[in-house]
Amino acid sequence: MTVITPARRRARLAGGLALAAALVVAAPLAASAHVHVTPEAASASASTRLSFSFSHGCDGSPTTALVVNIPDGVDGATPVVDGAWTISREIGDDGVATQVTYAAVTPVEDGLSAAVALDVIFATSAANTYVAFPVVQQCETGQTDWIEVAEDGQSTDDLEAPAPVVAVGSVAEDDGHGHGGDTAGDDHSDADHAEADADTAAQTGAQADPVARWLSAGALVAALAALGVTLLRRRRT
């Protein structure tokens, strides 16, 4: 019969707990490995400042640049100056930027949080639709193309590299700066649409959190199972 000393028992127990702890930590980190955009909802024809944030590199490699492609449905795109980034643009025939590149002054290490900002004006034709912003994350080694868009019957959880998406609501009322839309019709229609857009954004965020929670719960179950096996072996010896 194999004899297991107290020291070996403690080593096995410690190993099982370490593995379980690693699983618990890794699950939510994997679920959050995206380029996020905030806010996730905006009105058409109004200026909105979008922030594109990330907290990871490319398989651990530091981030050197974030390239934001400006999609159809955007009438204006103005990068926000930030001392951490060097900004360059490609301009279309209509004078609107088609691509904005934010090059990091100092590469952003994996595990550090960073963000870039862009002031956009969504076209009236984009009202009550979803607009995706394809983003390319360039790193010292490799890159990740965050360009996938969910099709009917899919969610972002089904995608390996989802593009950041903004829910564009109804045309905003005139804000005094020439960016307002037509407010004819029901006086409450814009407010109702704005509230619905906010609810949609909240639901989208709520769907992301349960994923991390379920992954964490699964990892916790695995941890408890590993601990149970270790204790059972200890009793038998």
C-alpha positions in Angstrom: 0.0 0.0 0.0 1.3 3.5 -0.9 2.0 5.6 2.1 1.1 9.3 1.8 2.9 11.4 4.3 1.3 14.5 5.9 3.6 16.7 3.8 2.5 15.0 0.6 -1.2 15.4 1.6 -0.6 19.1 2.2 1.1 19.5 -1.2 -1.8 17.8 -3.0 -4.3 19.9 -1.2 -2.4 23.1 -1.9 -2.1 22.0 -5.6 -5.8 21.4 -5.9 -6.7 24.7 -4.4 -4.2 26.6 -6.6 -5.7 25.0 -9.7 -9.2 25.9 -8.6 -8.2 29.4 -7.8 -6.6 29.8 -11.3 -9.8 28.6 -12.9 -11.9 31.0 -10.9 -9.7 33.9 -11.9 -9.2 32.9 -15.5 -12.9 32.5 -16.4 -14.1 36.1 -16.0 -10.8 37.4 -17.6 -11.5 35.3 -20.7 -15.1 36.5 -20.9 -13.9 40.2 -20.8 -11.3 39.8 -23.6 -12.9 42.3 -26.0 -12.7 45.8 -27.2 -15.7 47.6 -25.5 -17.4 50.7 -26.7 -19.3 53.1 -24.3 -21.9 54.4 -24.5 -23.6 51.4 -26.2 -26.5 53.6 -27.3 -26.7 57.0 -29.0 -29.2 59.2 -30.9 -29.0 59.9 -34.6 -27.9 63.3 -35.8 -26.4 64.2 -32.4 -22.7 64.3 -31.5 -21.7 61.4 -29.2 -18.3 60.7 -27.7 -17.5 57.0 -28.0 -14.8 55.4 -25.9 -13.1 52.2 -27.1 -11.4 50.4 -24.2 -9.4 47.2 -23.7 -7.4 45.5 -21.0 -5.5 42.8 -22.8 -2.9 42.4 -25.5 -2.7 39.9 -28.4 -2.0 36.6 -26.6 -0.1 38.5 -24.0 1.8 40.8 -26.4 1.7 44.5 -25.6 -0.7 46.7 -27.7 1.0 49.2 -30.1 -2.0 50.6 -31.9 -5.8 50.6 -32.1 -7.2 51.2 -35.6 -10.9 52.2 -35.7 -12.7 51.9 -39.0 -15.5 54.3 -39.5 -18.6 52.5 -40.9 -21.4 53.7 -43.1 -24.0 55.5 -41.1 -21.6 58.0 -39.6 -21.7 61.6 -40.8 -18.8 62.8 -38.7 -15.8 61.3 -36.8 -13.4 63.5 -34.8 -10.6 61.8 -32.8 -10.1 63.1 -29.3 -6.5 64.1 -28.5 -4.8 62.1 -25.8 -1.2 62.3 -24.8 -0.9 58.5 -24.6 -1.6 58.1 -28.3 -0.4 59.5 -31.7 -3.3 60.0 -34.0 -3.5 59.7 -37.8 -6.5 59.7 -40.1 -7.6 58.6 -43.5 -10.2 61.0 -45.0 -12.9 60.1 -47.5 -14.0 62.2 -50.5 -16.8 63.7 -48.4 -14.4 65.0 -45.8 -15.3 62.4 -43.2 -12.6 60.2 -41.7 -12.8 56.6 -42.9 -10.2 55.3 -40.5 -8.5 56.5 -37.4 -5.3 55.0 -36.1 -4.2 55.5 -32.5 -0.6 54.6 -32.1 0.5 54.1 -28.5 3.4 56.4 -27.4 4.4 53.5 -25.1 3.1 50.0 -25.8 0.3 49.0 -23.5 1.2 45.9 -21.5 -1.2 43.0 -21.4 -3.4 43.3 -18.3 -3.4 47.1 -18.2 -6.6 49.1 -19.1 -6.5 51.8 -21.8 -8.9 53.6 -24.0 -9.2 55.9 -27.0 -12.0 58.3 -27.8 -13.9 59.5 -30.9 -16.6 62.1 -31.3 -19.1 60.8 -33.9 -22.4 62.0 -35.5 -24.6 59.2 -36.6 -26.5 59.9 -39.8 -30.3 60.1 -39.8 -30.4 57.1 -42.1 -28.8 55.1 -39.2 -31.7 55.8 -36.8 -33.1 52.7 -35.1 -30.3 50.5 -36.3 -27.1 49.0 -34.9 -23.8 50.3 -36.2 -20.7 48.2 -35.8 -17.2 49.7 -35.6 -14.5 47.2 -36.9 -11.4 47.6 -34.8 -8.0 46.2 -35.3 -5.8 45.8 -32.3 -2.1 45.8 -33.3 0.5 44.4 -31.0 4.3 43.9 -30.8 3.6 40.4 -31.9 0.5 39.7 -34.0 -2.8 41.5 -34.1 -6.5 40.8 -33.4 -9.2 41.9 -35.8 -12.3 42.8 -33.8 -14.6 42.7 -36.8 -17.2 39.9 -36.4 -20.8 40.9 -36.3 -23.6 38.6 -34.9 -26.1 37.4 -37.4 -29.7 36.5 -36.8 -29.9 33.9 -34.1 -26.4 34.7 -32.8 -25.1 36.7 -29.8 -21.7 38.2 -29.2 -21.0 35.1 -27.0 -20.9 33.1 -30.2 -18.2 35.2 -31.7 -14.4 34.9 -31.1 -13.6 38.6 -32.0 -16.8 40.7 -32.0 -16.8 44.2 -33.3 -18.0 47.0 -30.9 -21.6 47.9 -31.7 -23.6 51.0 -30.9 -27.5 51.0 -30.9 -28.5 54.1 -32.7 -31.9 55.5 -31.6 -34.2 58.0 -33.2 -33.2 61.4 -34.5 -32.3 63.7 -31.7 -34.1 67.0 -31.2 -32.3 70.2 -32.2 -29.7 70.9 -29.6 -29.0 74.4 -30.8 -25.8 73.3 -32.7 -27.2 72.3 -36.0 -27.2 68.6 -35.2 -30.9 68.2 -34.5 -33.4 66.2 -36.4 -37.0 66.5 -37.5 -39.2 66.5 -34.4 -42.5 66.4 -36.2 -45.1 63.9 -35.0 -45.7 62.6 -31.5 -44.1 64.9 -28.9 -43.1 61.9 -26.9 -41.7 59.7 -29.7 -38.1 60.7 -29.3 -38.2 60.3 -25.5 -39.8 56.9 -25.8 -37.2 55.7 -28.3 -34.4 57.0 -26.2 -35.7 55.1 -23.2 -36.0 52.0 -25.3 -32.4 52.4 -26.5 -31.2 52.8 -22.9 -33.1 49.6 -22.0 -31.5 47.8 -24.9 -28.0 48.9 -23.8 -28.7 47.8 -20.2 -29.9 44.4 -21.4 -26.9 44.0 -23.5 -24.6 44.7 -20.5 -26.7 42.4 -18.3 -26.2 39.6 -20.8 -22.5 40.0 -20.6 -22.3 39.8 -16.8 -24.2 36.5 -16.4 -21.7 34.9 -18.8 -18.8 35.8 -16.5 -20.8 34.8 -13.5 -21.7 31.4 -14.9 -18.1 30.8 -15.9 -17.0 31.7 -12.5 -19.6 29.4 -10.9 -18.4 26.6 -13.1 -14.8 27.2 -12.0 -15.9 27.2 -8.4 -17.7 23.9 -8.8 -14.5 22.5 -10.3 -12.6 23.8 -7.3 -14.9 22.2 -4.8 -14.8 18.9 -6.7 -11.0 19.0 -6.7 -11.0 19.7 -2.9 -13.5 16.9 -2.3 -11.3 14.3 -4.2 -8.3 15.4 -2.2 -10.1 15.1 1.1 -11.5 11.7 0.1 -8.0 10.4 -0.7 -6.8 11.7 2.6 -9.5 9.8 4.5 -8.8 6.6 2.7 -5.1 6.8 3.7 
